[in-house]
Amino acid sequence: MVNIIKENLCFIILAIIFILYIANSQEKNNQDSEDPSLEEWLEKGDIFYDQGRYGNAIKCYNKALELDPENVDAWVGKGYALNMLGRYLEAL
């Protein structure tokens, strides 16, 4: 009788651990999907640039630069967008 109780208790504990693990993994995936990656910010910036929405493009390139301050593509995109807005000194 005691062995059956121990087995059931072990099973319940393992089930709880498994459920907590799955819940934690799901939460982590949700957090990852909320924050756009460097590549996503660059792509958004390029799309806004192609649409002539240069202010929005600059915001996206700035977000990319927050993630990687040395990213050449973000600096170039930002420079082109600033140039299109006539903000030549900032584009340098």
N, C-alpha and C positions, 0 to 999 in steps of 0.2 A: 504494500500500500504506500509506504514511504517512497519507494522507488518511482512509482507512478506519479506521485505529487512532484518529485524532483524533476522527472522527465517533462511533465507539463509546464513546470515553472521555467525550465531551461528553454523550452519551445517558445513560451510567451516572451521571455527576455530577448531571445534571438529575433522574434518577429518585431518587437518594439525597436530594436537596434536597426533592423532592416528598413522599417518604415521611416525612422529618423534619417537614415542615410539617403533614402530616396527623396525625402522632403528637402534635405539640405542640397542635394544635387540639382533639384528643380529650381530652388531659389538662386543658386549660383548661375544657372543657365539664364534665368530671367534678368539677373543683374548684368550679365555679359551682353545680352541682346539690347539692353537699354542704352549702353554707351557705344556710339559709333566708333569704328576703328579709324586709324589714320587713312587707310585707303578709301573708306567710305566718305570721310570729310573731303578728301581730294576729288573724288568722283562727284560729290554734290557741288563742290566749287566749280568744277569743269562744266557741269550741266547749267548752273546759274550763269556762268560766263558765256556759254554758247547761246543762252536765251537773252543776253544783253542785260542781265540783272547783276551788274557788277558789284553793287554794295553787298548783296547777299553772298556773292562769290568770295568777296574779301573776308566776310565773317567766317565762311567755311574754311578758307585757307588759314585764317588765324587760329581756328580750332585745331587744324592739323598741326600747326606750328607749336601749339601748346603741348601736343603729344610728342613731337619731334622737332625741336627748334632748328635743327640743321637740315631739314628736308628740303632739297633743292626744288622739287616739283611745287611744293607749297609756296616757296619764295618767288619762283618764276610766275606762277599763276597769280599770286597777289600783285606782283609788279605789273603784269599785263592789265589786270583789272584796274589798278590805280591809274595806269596810263590812260585807259579808256575813259576814266572819269576826269581826266585833265589834272590829276594830282601828281604831276611829274616829279617833283622833289621827293615825295614819299616813295615813289616807284624806284628811285635809285638805290 
